[in-house]
Amino acid sequence: GASATVYNMWAIALHPNSEDMYVFESLDHLRRINWHTRQIWRAIGAGTSGWSSNDNPLMAQVRSTVAGCMDGSRGLIITGQHGVSRMYYETATMTATPSKSATP
């Protein structure tokens, strides 16, 4: 939570119906910040440069995320230098749910 570090933010995305904000980093991660709990989670990214689709968002490779936005159905749209991806959160499957443990 409070000691977590976010590096080189490129963009943020806010969801209109929740207290979550998504922060896009230049260092191959996407962080989720909850304003109510003040916790920061690693939502997407293994820390490896690349652009891959993966069943587990924490193992996905993202490189230099450029922008992102939320749609009304908890879909997160991510754009990178050479790719566009869409990820759904809070679904029935664990692989589509952000990390539940706060990152240091």
Backbone as a chain_set.jsonl record, in Angstrom:
{"seq": "GASATVYNMWAIALHPNSEDMYVFESLDHLRRINWHTRQIWRAIGAGTSGWSSNDNPLMAQVRSTVAGCMDGSRGLIITGQHGVSRMYYETATMTATPSKSATP", "coords": {"N": [[0.78, -1.181, 0.0], [1.04, 1.842, 1.163], [3.793, 2.05, 0.893], [4.321, 1.292, -1.662], [5.652, 1.634, -4.978], [5.309, 3.57, -7.875], [6.377, 3.761, -11.136], [7.418, 6.097, -13.571], [4.872, 7.131, -14.839], [2.638, 6.935, -17.548], [-0.005, 7.2, -18.307], [-3.406, 7.375, -17.06], [-6.382, 5.618, -16.114], [-9.728, 5.911, -15.279], [-12.425, 4.355, -13.587], [-15.88, 4.786, -13.991], [-17.734, 3.809, -12.127], [-16.549, 2.897, -9.797], [-14.03, 2.893, -7.185], [-11.566, 2.65, -8.254], [-8.448, 3.298, -9.855], [-6.462, 3.072, -12.702], [-3.068, 2.853, -13.423], [-0.741, 3.414, -15.858], [2.432, 2.28, -16.474], [5.758, 3.015, -17.647], [7.493, 0.984, -17.336], [6.686, -1.635, -18.039], [4.402, -2.507, -16.609], [1.072, -2.421, -15.232], [-0.732, -0.72, -12.877], [-3.166, -1.006, -10.274], [-5.01, 1.191, -8.36], [-6.742, 1.705, -5.421], [-8.809, 4.09, -4.143], [-10.275, 4.149, -1.773], [-9.271, 2.124, -0.024], [-6.62, 2.692, -0.24], [-4.705, 1.062, -1.363], [-2.277, -0.431, -3.542], [-2.098, -2.406, -6.377], [-0.418, -4.748, -8.493], [-1.695, -5.034, -11.511], [-1.481, -5.902, -14.17], [1.14, -7.389, -16.018], [4.368, -8.796, -16.202], [6.744, -7.627, -15.893], [8.391, -7.888, -17.997], [9.521, -6.842, -21.106], [7.565, -6.715, -24.04], [4.839, -7.876, -26.059], [2.198, -9.56, -25.41], [-0.582, -11.782, -25.362], [-2.112, -13.317, -22.634], [-3.382, -15.887, -20.528], [-3.179, -15.376, -17.833], [-3.155, -12.343, -16.307], [-1.08, -11.329, -14.733], [1.159, -12.523, -15.701], [1.377, -11.616, -18.22], [3.015, -9.988, -20.947], [3.879, -6.685, -21.383], [4.765, -3.721, -23.088], [5.903, -0.544, -22.697], [3.323, 0.847, -22.27], [0.953, 2.944, -23.745], [-1.522, 4.251, -23.553], [-4.795, 4.046, -22.041], [-8.157, 3.001, -21.328], [-11.337, 2.753, -19.639], [-14.244, 0.823, -20.188], [-17.848, 0.721, -19.881], [-18.41, -1.814, -18.874], [-16.554, -2.889, -17.123], [-14.365, -3.43, -18.653], [-11.028, -3.166, -19.598], [-9.179, -1.306, -21.741], [-6.171, -1.433, -23.387], [-3.479, 0.221, -24.834], [-0.51, -0.125, -26.669], [2.797, 0.425, -28.017], [2.805, -1.155, -30.32], [0.419, -2.576, -30.312], [-2.941, -3.466, -29.302], [-5.045, -4.212, -26.624], [-7.609, -5.89, -24.776], [-8.989, -6.313, -21.615], [-10.931, -7.984, -19.216], [-12.136, -7.347, -15.964], [-12.879, -8.663, -12.683], [-14.412, -10.98, -13.177], [-15.826, -14.314, -13.365], [-13.679, -16.049, -13.479], [-10.481, -16.757, -12.089], [-8.202, -15.975, -13.501], [-8.818, -13.655, -14.766], [-8.951, -11.748, -12.884], [-7.613, -9.053, -11.024], [-4.492, -8.995, -9.169], [-4.66, -9.982, -5.789], [-2.977, -9.405, -3.746], [-1.134, -6.848, -2.243], [1.408, -4.942, -3.862], [4.85, -4.544, -3.072]], "CA": [[0.0, 0.0, 0.0], [1.646, 3.167, 1.247], [5.195, 2.024, 0.495], [4.439, 0.854, -3.056], [6.229, 2.618, -5.88], [4.836, 3.59, -9.254], [7.46, 4.352, -11.912], [7.232, 6.688, -14.905], [3.483, 7.006, -15.284], [2.32, 7.463, -18.87], [-1.428, 7.511, -18.434], [-4.282, 6.797, -16.057], [-7.758, 5.345, -16.541], [-10.646, 5.882, -14.146], [-13.693, 3.677, -13.84], [-16.935, 5.681, -13.505], [-18.587, 3.21, -11.099], [-15.788, 2.306, -8.702], [-12.985, 3.741, -6.61], [-10.298, 2.194, -8.808], [-7.748, 4.039, -10.892], [-5.416, 2.254, -13.304], [-1.909, 3.664, -13.764], [0.087, 2.76, -16.865], [3.84, 2.595, -16.266], [6.646, 2.753, -18.779], [8.317, -0.175, -17.001], [6.063, -2.921, -18.344], [3.375, -2.869, -15.637], [-0.117, -1.6, -15.051], [-1.086, -0.786, -11.459], [-4.523, -0.629, -9.877], [-5.013, 1.911, -7.093], [-8.075, 1.893, -4.86], [-8.775, 5.299, -3.319], [-10.879, 3.904, -0.463], [-8.353, 1.342, 0.809], [-5.272, 3.238, -0.47], [-3.806, -0.022, -1.73], [-1.817, -0.478, -4.924], [-1.873, -3.765, -6.856], [0.059, -4.959, -9.859], [-2.844, -5.617, -12.195], [-1.029, -6.554, -15.397], [2.542, -7.263, -16.374], [5.369, -9.611, -15.534], [7.977, -6.862, -15.844], [9.166, -8.246, -19.175], [9.093, -6.127, -22.304], [6.982, -7.544, -25.085], [3.405, -7.633, -26.207], [1.618, -10.886, -25.56], [-1.834, -12.083, -24.686], [-1.859, -14.424, -21.736], [-4.535, -16.174, -19.681], [-2.93, -14.794, -16.52], [-2.704, -10.978, -16.533], [0.167, -11.041, -14.034], [2.255, -13.071, -16.492], [1.361, -11.004, -19.552], [4.106, -9.071, -21.274], [3.47, -5.409, -21.961], [5.93, -2.856, -23.246], [5.645, 0.88, -22.899], [1.916, 1.144, -22.477], [0.813, 4.323, -24.201], [-2.767, 4.815, -23.037], [-5.8, 3.068, -21.706], [-9.442, 3.543, -20.898], [-12.295, 1.787, -19.123], [-15.589, 0.929, -20.737], [-18.86, 0.589, -18.846], [-18.597, -3.188, -18.41], [-15.308, -3.266, -16.445], [-13.35, -3.798, -19.621], [-9.892, -2.252, -19.639], [-8.57, -1.308, -23.069], [-4.778, -1.029, -23.242], [-2.767, 0.404, -26.097], [0.935, -0.063, -26.579], [3.426, 0.928, -29.235], [2.478, -1.991, -31.476], [-0.675, -3.488, -30.021], [-4.117, -3.058, -28.537], [-5.562, -5.369, -25.906], [-8.76, -5.625, -23.914], [-9.004, -7.245, -20.496], [-12.078, -7.819, -18.326], [-11.852, -7.574, -14.554], [-13.938, -9.093, -11.778], [-15.252, -12.005, -13.782], [-15.885, -15.539, -12.566], [-12.421, -16.788, -13.53], [-9.374, -16.135, -11.372], [-7.197, -15.425, -14.395], [-9.231, -12.333, -15.225], [-9.081, -10.899, -11.705], [-6.322, -8.486, -10.633], [-3.824, -9.558, -8.007], [-5.282, -9.623, -4.515], [-1.957, -9.038, -2.768], [-0.526, -5.549, -2.546], [2.805, -5.024, -4.272], [5.732, -3.696, -2.245]], "C": [[0.824, 1.248, 0.0], [3.094, 3.178, 0.791], [5.396, 1.583, -0.949], [4.952, 1.991, -3.928], [5.632, 2.459, -7.265], [5.871, 4.362, -10.058], [6.968, 4.914, -13.243], [5.827, 6.498, -15.461], [3.3, 7.665, -16.642], [0.88, 7.937, -18.943], [-2.176, 6.91, -17.258], [-5.646, 6.542, -16.687], [-8.61, 5.231, -15.291], [-11.901, 5.119, -14.528], [-14.809, 4.511, -13.237], [-17.751, 5.127, -12.344], [-17.816, 2.563, -9.956], [-14.762, 3.31, -8.197], [-11.61, 3.358, -7.142], [-9.768, 3.144, -9.866], [-6.642, 3.117, -11.406], [-4.308, 3.17, -13.795], [-1.033, 2.853, -14.707], [1.522, 3.23, -16.684], [4.641, 2.323, -17.532], [7.487, 1.508, -18.541], [7.524, -1.476, -17.016], [5.063, -3.417, -17.295], [2.166, -1.956, -15.773], [-0.537, -1.802, -13.599], [-2.543, -0.391, -11.254], [-4.447, 0.007, -8.497], [-6.457, 2.081, -6.65], [-8.014, 3.058, -3.885], [-9.322, 5.058, -1.923], [-9.905, 3.18, 0.466], [-6.925, 1.864, 0.747], [-4.258, 2.138, -0.754], [-3.48, 0.054, -3.211], [-1.539, -1.934, -5.271], [-1.198, -3.726, -8.216], [-1.058, -5.694, -10.569], [-2.435, -6.41, -13.424], [0.474, -6.368, -15.51], [3.469, -8.095, -15.52], [6.683, -8.859, -15.386], [8.893, -7.157, -17.014], [8.624, -7.492, -20.378], [8.59, -7.098, -23.342], [5.545, -7.139, -25.273], [2.769, -8.974, -26.46], [0.292, -10.953, -24.837], [-1.588, -13.316, -23.839], [-3.098, -14.648, -20.894], [-4.398, -15.551, -18.298], [-2.396, -13.379, -16.701], [-1.398, -10.642, -15.831], [1.375, -11.598, -14.763], [2.327, -12.46, -17.887], [2.562, -10.082, -19.732], [3.519, -7.822, -21.912], [4.711, -4.54, -22.067], [5.458, -1.445, -23.519], [4.183, 1.141, -23.227], [1.762, 2.625, -22.77], [-0.42, 4.977, -23.603], [-3.713, 3.69, -22.681], [-7.083, 3.75, -21.31], [-10.312, 2.405, -20.391], [-13.592, 1.945, -19.889], [-16.588, 0.64, -19.618], [-19.039, -0.799, -18.278], [-17.353, -3.744, -17.734], [-14.278, -3.817, -17.416], [-12.267, -2.735, -19.625], [-9.238, -2.39, -21.003], [-7.185, -0.699, -22.934], [-4.171, -0.872, -24.622], [-1.277, 0.513, -25.815], [1.492, 0.457, -27.886], [2.996, 0.147, -30.463], [1.322, -2.94, -31.204], [-1.797, -2.835, -29.243], [-4.671, -4.311, -27.878], [-6.75, -4.943, -25.055], [-8.81, -6.71, -22.851], [-10.215, -6.949, -19.628], [-11.674, -8.147, -16.894], [-13.098, -8.013, -13.823], [-14.937, -10.025, -12.457], [-15.194, -13.258, -12.918], [-14.557, -16.278, -12.532], [-11.319, -16.023, -12.821], [-8.392, -15.456, -12.311], [-7.567, -14.036, -14.894], [-9.408, -11.359, -14.066], [-7.71, -10.336, -11.337], [-5.768, -9.161, -9.379], [-4.497, -9.083, -6.726], [-4.256, -9.238, -3.464], [-1.294, -7.735, -3.194], [0.933, -5.738, -2.927], [3.652, -4.114, -3.396], [6.273, -2.521, -3.033]], "O": [[1.276, 1.686, -1.058], [3.585, 4.214, 0.342], [6.534, 1.51, -1.415], [4.712, 3.164, -3.644], [5.471, 1.344, -7.761], [6.212, 5.492, -9.707], [6.192, 4.271, -13.949], [5.63, 5.782, -16.443], [3.738, 8.793, -16.868], [0.583, 8.955, -19.568], [-1.656, 6.049, -16.548], [-6.013, 7.178, -17.675], [-8.245, 4.529, -14.348], [-12.383, 5.224, -15.656], [-14.707, 4.914, -12.078], [-18.402, 5.897, -11.637], [-18.38, 1.756, -9.217], [-14.644, 4.421, -8.713], [-10.595, 3.709, -6.54], [-10.52, 3.714, -10.657], [-5.964, 2.458, -10.617], [-4.567, 4.145, -14.5], [-0.633, 1.734, -14.386], [1.802, 4.428, -16.733], [4.253, 1.513, -18.373], [8.134, 1.023, -19.469], [7.667, -2.314, -16.125], [4.901, -4.624, -17.118], [2.238, -0.872, -16.351], [-0.681, -2.938, -13.147], [-3.08, 0.451, -11.973], [-3.883, -0.576, -7.57], [-7.297, 2.547, -7.419], [-7.258, 3.023, -2.913], [-8.875, 5.702, -0.974], [-9.735, 3.579, 1.618], [-6.104, 1.515, 1.595], [-3.082, 2.274, -0.419], [-4.275, 0.529, -4.023], [-0.824, -2.621, -4.542], [-1.384, -2.787, -8.99], [-1.336, -6.853, -10.262], [-2.987, -7.478, -13.687], [1.013, -5.323, -15.144], [3.38, -8.106, -14.292], [7.637, -9.388, -14.816], [10.046, -6.726, -17.027], [7.421, -7.5, -20.639], [9.138, -8.189, -23.499], [5.092, -6.151, -24.695], [2.789, -9.479, -27.583], [0.072, -10.273, -23.834], [-0.927, -14.256, -24.281], [-3.802, -13.69, -20.573], [-5.402, -15.232, -17.66], [-1.283, -13.214, -17.202], [-0.671, -9.757, -16.283], [2.503, -11.195, -14.481], [3.245, -12.761, -18.649], [3.051, -9.479, -18.777], [2.751, -7.905, -22.871], [5.606, -4.62, -21.226], [4.706, -1.194, -24.461], [3.848, 1.597, -24.32], [2.377, 3.461, -22.109], [-0.369, 6.135, -23.188], [-3.458, 2.525, -22.986], [-7.096, 4.94, -20.994], [-10.055, 1.236, -20.68], [-14.001, 3.062, -20.205], [-16.174, 0.338, -18.498], [-19.751, -0.963, -17.288], [-17.121, -4.952, -17.77], [-13.409, -4.596, -17.022], [-12.56, -1.54, -19.654], [-8.793, -3.476, -21.375], [-7.034, 0.414, -22.429], [-4.333, -1.739, -25.481], [-0.848, 1.155, -24.856], [0.74, 0.88, -28.764], [2.838, 0.725, -31.539], [1.252, -4.009, -31.81], [-1.622, -1.792, -28.612], [-4.756, -5.361, -28.515], [-6.873, -3.781, -24.668], [-8.687, -7.896, -23.161], [-10.499, -5.788, -19.334], [-10.954, -9.115, -16.65], [-14.221, -7.776, -14.269], [-16.15, -9.867, -12.32], [-14.576, -13.252, -11.854], [-14.333, -17.074, -11.62], [-11.226, -14.801, -12.93], [-7.8, -14.442, -11.94], [-6.706, -13.314, -15.397], [-9.953, -10.27, -14.245], [-6.73, -11.081, -11.339], [-6.498, -9.813, -8.632], [-4.858, -7.912, -6.602], [-4.632, -8.784, -2.383], [-0.942, -7.551, -4.359], [1.616, -6.599, -2.374], [3.212, -3.027, -3.021], [7.027, -1.711, -2.494]]}, "num_chains": 1, "name": "protein.A"}
